Amino acid sequence: MHSILKTSLAALVAAGVATTASADGHGLSGELRIISDMSNPAPRAVMEKLAADFDAMHDDLTVDLTIVDREAWKTQIRNALGANPPDVVNWYAATRMTPYVDAGLFMDISDLWEDPAMEGLASTKGAMTLDGKQWGVPYTYYQWGVYYRKDIFEELGLAEPATWEEELANCQVIIDSGRKCYTIGSKFLWTAGGWFDYINSRTNGYDFHIQLANGEVEWTDDRVRQTFANWRQLIDMGAFIDDHQSYSWQEAMPFMVDGEATAYLMGNFSVAAFRDGGLTDDQLDFYQFPTINPDVAPAEDAPTDTFHIASGAQNVDAAKAFLLYVTSPEVQSEINGGDALGQLPVNAAASVSDDKFIQEGFEMLSNNASGGIMQFFDRDFPAEMASVGMEGLQEFMVFPDNLDDILARLEEARQRIYQ
Amino acid sequence: MSSATTNGARAERGWYKRNEIAITPWLFLAPAMLFFAVYVIIPIGQSFWISFHQWDGLGEATWVGTANYERLLGIGEQNMDRKFEVSFWNNLKWLVLYLLAIPMGLFISLFLNQTVTGIRLYKSLFFFPFVISQVVVGLVFSWFYLPNNGLFDQIVGLVGIDIKGGMLGNPNTATYGIIAAGLWPQTAYCMILYLTGLNAVDPEQVEAARLDGAKGRKMLWYVILPQLKPATFIAFVVTIIGALRSFDLISVMTNGGPFGSTRVLSFFMFEESLSEFGFRMGYGAAIAVVLFFIMLFFIVYFLWSMYQDEKGGR
């Protein structure tokens, strides 16, 4: 059935979504209920179009789409999956799936991953795998890295740093010019998690980072301390803006737009906000986080957003067909385009938007992330460890002298959480 | 229905008619009792039950006995949960400092208790902060406290005080900053309670006191305040309850931060069990039970003192 589905789907998409004459052949009928967290304006339009197109392709099928606020969904998903669950829901990859997989609320869709149409998604399979099975499909991902003010770098005669020494030297020049090297808003903690991901994986390598995430390494380990020592070099020289614990990531943005800080370690979603803030592509540029330890291969943060089928889904056939539809190369090219999500497609056969930052990110993740792909601190670490951990990271950034106390606390939490 | 009425008519008096006096109050109480049981009493019992389990809110719950309480209070070899310690002390700070709303409300109400043109407008303006949502109050104050650009920072900057990290970014000042924000609407609430109380002050007693030469502070302390006792009691009750359920302001202004220094028990409970990263229903329930007993202490006191009043009134 899947092969029929696949070929006719491909034919359909190729022929233009509107011609639905042959859609009856799939035997998809009834109602497909989707709850999505794509509530920001651009993603919302994408999701609504996806649902409408899929609906139009199948005469007997009605797609019932509910869009929930993205932040609210992080807590509402528990209730939504409990009683009378929808067929398809949005969530995040990696360890973040664990509570729902363990509770049997996500459907095992390993069979779907054996479909030949899924070959293009092989690179993301690991992030969707827990206990040797696949629990959902990705639909978009984006790179992290350093977004910086190119015009200020040129004014100061700086080049993109490739090594930690260059990074520190650059930063000294920036500070001497009366600016800060990095803006950051750590009020909601996760931004500090990004810094830890990068410094730790650059210092100790991807494998060590994942071992730490899995609770196999002590937080008081000397290698972890080395990570913090490297981080502290930046903190001690005053590289970060003051009072960052009072700002959200958006509130920290004006510092860079106004030129008081020159760079921001962020996800690619920040580009839209920079452009809204008035920075042109001549002023804004991107570089990969510099190498710290030359012996480890670079790993990159590239969080993946996903679709899952609820284990209590009523219309499993339609749900699976929808996941195949979303991940097909044509749809992937379309929804990740510069005028839609503006992110990276998960299907290798899809085309990448020609936006400068998406291209750079794609290039970096394809050719220069041999260490591995991290999902992000709060998705790789179990929920509780992430929450305790990020709080400690924020405290470290404000009071680096408290490090021993922080690490002891995190170690205590590790021993309790992973037992 | 029809057979019932014929039966009733045949019997001398129906069963309901015979017991009407005894039953009717219960009939009227029944809906309230039912909902109170379903939404208050039973959930309290469930909280106790859950607090003896380890449960992520999704799968199966495992019985762990009092392990959650031992961890929370640090019984046995482990230390007391530091988050709990911080939350508990913050709750105490809230309880004590929030009571400032009562004298402040009294002062404003005395000030506003006069007849000049437009006094109603002034009263409503003073009452305004209580009408707007706590979330809005929180947002306004967090802008007020912003480091560098915030009005507060500039004012204290004039007298040479520089709070490192801003009022809400500094773990030593953040809780006080939030309490000050909470006092704004709470003072308005106490003010309105006292204003209504002042309306009921007996003018004859004031007159008599004046003839005896009482003035100013003495008049307030010995004549006015005793008559405001009911208003003071209510103000005390709502302020204590307001302090214990301080959640929205913390959530909006600091989200428990910086580094968890502004948590209170209710926020801690939410964070552990219901927030984005919270999957410890059992632990959250244990915190809820502790909070419940703290509240119970006050509730018993209130009930007891109301009972004493009733007895005295009879």
Interface residues (C-beta under 8 A of the other chain):
Chain A: K74 T75 R78 L81 G82 P99 Y100 D102 A103 G104 L105 K187 F188 L189 D242 D243 Q245 S246 D378 A383 E384 A386 S387 E391 G392 Q394 E395 V398 R409
Chain B: D56 G57 L58 G59 R82 Y145 L146 P147 N148 G165 G166 L168 G169 T254 N255 G257 P258 F259 G260 E271 L274 S275 E276 F277 G278 F279 R280
